[in-house]
């Protein structure tokens, strides 16, 4: 089975599982929100280097957790290749430092 290796682990975010979990946990603890009464349709999450975008992204992910949607769809641009349409991994896995 195809496994896509992480392209920017160790540069945009820590390549070490323990350090990455700690960083994400800290950002999420600091991003305090209340999802009560909110009707969330979508979030736009930055995804630059985590030291820059992580604190902002944490608010969006905490909001998702607070409102508990039935379905979450992640759409992301290609930073490495230009093409029309969409690219979908039909079968395979994405490897990250978190597993």
Helices and strands as residue ranges (DSSP letters): E 3-4, H 17-30, H 50-67, E 93-94
